[in-house]
Amino acid sequence: MQLSNLSWALIAPLLVIQLILIIVALIDLSKAEQTNGPKWMWVLIILFINILGPILYFILGKKQT
């Protein structure tokens, strides 16, 4: 197995997980009535802070009712 094939074998699952997290977080954000902070800020955090952005939204951004 070549090094480039091995690299993709390790990176591809992380990219898929990241994409799923982003999609789920954005869908949840669009349905949320209230968040801790403005929604536009959470969109930027989710999109631009790789894997941690969506996780931060689920931990800190969702307003508990």
DOFI-327308 format. One line per 8 residues: their letters; for each residue x, y, z of N, C-alpha, C. Coordinates in Angstrom, 1 decimal. Layout:
residues N
A) X/Y/Z/X/Y/Z/X/Y/Z | ...
This chain:
residues 65
MQLSNLSW) 0.8/-1.2/0.0/0.0/0.0/0.0/0.9/1.2/0.0 | 0.6/2.2/-0.8/1.4/3.4/-0.9/1.0/4.3/0.2 | 1.9/5.3/0.5/1.6/6.2/1.5/0.5/7.1/1.2 | 0.3/7.5/0.0/-0.9/8.4/-0.4/-2.2/7.7/-0.2 | -2.3/6.4/-0.5/-3.5/5.6/-0.3/-3.8/5.5/1.2 | -2.7/5.3/2.0/-2.9/5.1/3.4/-3.4/6.4/4.0 | -2.9/7.5/3.6/-3.3/8.8/4.1/-4.8/9.1/3.8 | -5.2/8.8/2.6/-6.7/9.0/2.3/-7.5/8.0/3.1
ALIAPLLV) -7.0/6.8/3.4/-7.8/5.9/4.2/-8.0/6.4/5.6 | -7.1/7.2/6.1/-7.2/7.7/7.4/-8.0/9.1/7.4 | -7.8/9.8/6.4/-8.4/11.2/6.4/-9.9/11.1/5.9 | -10.3/10.3/5.0/-11.6/10.2/4.5/-12.7/10.0/5.5 | -12.5/9.1/6.5/-13.6/9.0/7.5/-13.7/10.2/8.4 | -12.6/10.9/8.6/-12.7/12.2/9.4/-13.4/13.3/8.6 | -13.2/13.3/7.3/-13.9/14.3/6.5/-15.4/14.0/6.5 | -15.8/12.7/6.4/-17.2/12.4/6.4/-17.8/12.7/7.8
IQLILIIV) -17.2/12.4/8.8/-17.7/12.7/10.2/-17.8/14.2/10.3 | -16.9/15.0/9.9/-16.9/16.5/10.0/-18.1/17.0/9.1 | -18.3/16.5/7.9/-19.4/16.9/7.1/-20.8/16.6/7.7 | -20.9/15.4/8.3/-22.1/15.0/9.0/-22.4/15.9/10.2 | -21.4/16.2/11.0/-21.5/17.1/12.1/-22.0/18.5/11.7 | -21.4/19.0/10.6/-21.7/20.4/10.2/-23.2/20.4/9.7 | -23.6/19.4/8.9/-25.0/19.4/8.4/-26.0/19.3/9.6 | -25.7/18.4/10.5/-26.7/18.2/11.6/-26.7/19.4/12.5
ALIDLSKA) -25.6/20.1/12.7/-25.6/21.3/13.6/-26.3/22.4/12.9 | -26.1/22.6/11.6/-26.8/23.6/10.8/-28.3/23.4/10.8 | -28.7/22.2/10.6/-30.2/21.8/10.6/-30.8/22.1/12.0 | -30.1/21.7/13.0/-30.5/21.9/14.4/-30.6/23.4/14.7 | -29.6/24.2/14.2/-29.6/25.6/14.4/-30.7/26.3/13.7 | -31.1/25.8/12.5/-32.2/26.5/11.8/-33.5/26.2/12.5 | -33.6/25.1/13.2/-34.9/24.8/13.9/-35.0/25.4/15.3 | -33.8/25.8/15.8/-33.8/26.3/17.2/-34.5/27.7/17.3
EQTNGPKW) -35.4/27.9/18.3/-36.0/29.2/18.4/-35.1/30.2/19.1 | -34.3/29.7/20.1/-33.4/30.5/20.8/-32.0/29.8/21.0 | -31.0/30.6/20.9/-29.6/30.1/21.1/-28.9/31.1/22.1 | -27.8/30.6/22.6/-26.9/31.4/23.4/-26.0/32.2/22.5 | -26.5/33.4/22.1/-25.8/34.2/21.2/-26.5/34.3/19.9 | -26.2/35.2/19.0/-26.9/35.3/17.7/-26.6/34.1/16.8 | -27.6/33.8/16.0/-27.5/32.6/15.1/-26.4/32.8/14.1 | -26.3/34.0/13.6/-25.2/34.2/12.5/-23.8/33.9/13.1
MWVLIILF) -23.6/34.1/14.4/-22.3/33.8/15.0/-22.1/32.3/15.0 | -23.2/31.6/15.4/-23.1/30.1/15.4/-22.9/29.5/14.1 | -23.5/30.1/13.0/-23.2/29.6/11.7/-21.7/29.7/11.3 | -21.1/30.9/11.6/-19.7/31.1/11.4/-18.8/30.1/12.2 | -19.2/29.9/13.4/-18.4/29.0/14.3/-18.5/27.5/13.7 | -19.7/27.1/13.4/-20.0/25.8/12.8/-19.2/25.6/11.5 | -19.2/26.5/10.7/-18.6/26.4/9.4/-17.1/26.5/9.4 | -16.5/27.4/10.2/-15.1/27.7/10.1/-14.2/27.1/11.2
INILGPIL) -14.8/26.6/12.2/-13.9/25.9/13.3/-14.1/24.4/13.1 | -13.5/23.9/12.2/-13.6/22.5/11.8/-14.4/21.6/12.6 | -13.9/20.5/13.2/-14.7/19.6/13.9/-15.2/20.2/15.2 | -14.5/21.1/15.8/-14.9/21.6/17.1/-16.1/22.6/17.0 | -16.3/23.2/15.9/-17.4/24.2/15.8/-18.7/23.6/16.0 | -19.1/22.5/15.3/-20.4/21.9/15.6/-20.5/21.3/17.1 | -19.4/20.8/17.6/-19.4/20.3/19.0/-19.6/21.4/19.9 | -19.0/22.5/19.7/-19.2/23.7/20.6/-20.6/24.2/20.5
YFILGKKQ) -21.2/24.2/19.3/-22.6/24.6/19.2/-23.5/23.7/20.1 | -23.3/22.3/20.0/-24.2/21.4/20.7/-23.9/21.5/22.3 | -22.7/21.9/22.7/-22.4/22.0/24.1/-22.8/23.4/24.6 | -22.5/24.5/23.9/-22.6/25.8/24.5/-23.7/26.6/23.8 | -24.0/26.3/22.5/-24.9/27.2/21.8/-26.4/27.0/22.0 | -26.8/25.7/22.2/-28.2/25.4/22.4/-28.7/25.9/23.7 | -29.8/26.7/23.7/-30.3/27.2/24.9/-31.2/26.1/25.5 | -30.9/25.8/26.8/-31.7/24.8/27.5/-33.1/25.4/27.9
T) -34.1/24.7/27.6/-35.5/25.1/28.0/-36.1/24.4/29.1
